[in-house]
Amino acid sequence: MTQKNISNTFPKGFLWGGATAANQYEGAYLEDGRIHDPEKISYLQQCISSMRDAINLDGVDLMGYEMRKRYGFVYVDRDDKSEGSLKRIPKDSFYWYKKVIASDGEDLSD
């Protein structure tokens, strides 16, 4: 296998980037059966707004954005010992991001 040189694939000044949200809540879900993660929604609102500003105000040619999967949009009922029902519960951020995608990034409201 040969090593591929990707230095000519991306424009000069291209920066790899990604983000993880701090203060993630992984644990028991609330009585209403939902996982409330307003901090993640707020964090993503800020990230997406900053990307929009970079494009519209600074002329950045943004090619994409990668969100880390470690703390995703779906809670899995599993503890540190790999025990649990493995039931999957979409978090509030799942429904929020679904709305953002449907609006093509225009609707960032809670």
N, C-alpha and C positions, 0 to 999 in steps of 0.2 A: 504494500500500500504506500502510495506517495503522499507526502504532506502537501495540502493545497494552500497556496498563498492567497489569502482573501484581502490583502491590502488594496488591491485595485477594484474590489467589488463594491466598496462603500465610498461615498464622497469624502474628500479631505475634511478633517475636523469631526467626522462622525464619532459619536460617543455611545458606547453600550450603556444601557441603563435599565434599571428595574427597581422595584421598591417592595418593601414589606411593611405592613402596618404594625405599629407598636400597640401594646395593650390589647392583644387578642384575647378573646374569651372562649376557651375550649373547656367545656364541662357540662354540667347538667342543664337541660333546657327548662324554661320557665313553665309555670302551670298552664299557660295558654298554648303550650306545645310548640312555641316558636323560639328561635334563638335571636335575641335582640343584640345587634352589634353596631350601635350608632357611631362609635369611634371609628370603625372601619369605613362606614359610609362617609363620614366627615373627612377622613383622610383621603379617600378616593375623589371626593368632590374637589378638594384642594389640588390634588395631582392633575386631574383632568382640566380644571380651570387654568392651572399653570401651563399645561401643554397647549391649551387653546390660545393663551396669551403669547406664548413663544411663537406660535404659528402666525397669529393675526397682528401682533405688535412688533415682533422682532424678525419676522420673515423666515423663521426656522423651517426647513424642509423635513418635517417629522415623518419618519418612515413607519414607526410602530412603537408599541409600548408593551412591556412584558410584566405581568403581575405574577408574583411568586405563588406557588401552589400550596405551600406548607399550611397556611391557614386560609383555606378556600372559602367558597360561598356555601358549602354544604357541611353541616356538622355530622360526624359519624360517631355513633355511640360506641366508643372503644376507649379503654383506659390505658395507662402506661404498661400494664401487664398483658395487653392484647385481649382483655376480657370485655365483654359487653354484648349487646344485642346486634351490633353493626347496623342498626337502623339509621337511615340517612334522613336528615331534616334540613331543608333549605333555610338558610339564615335570612334575616331581613335584607342584608346586603345582596343576596341572590336576586330577590325581587326588585330591589332598587337598580341593580346593574342591568337586569333584563329590560327595565323601562328606559335606561340610558341608551342601551343598544337600539331599542325600537325607535327612539327619537333621534337616532344618529348623533348622539352626544349633546343634543340641544337642551334636554330636560335633566338637570342635575339636582332638582329639588328632592327633599326627603319624601 
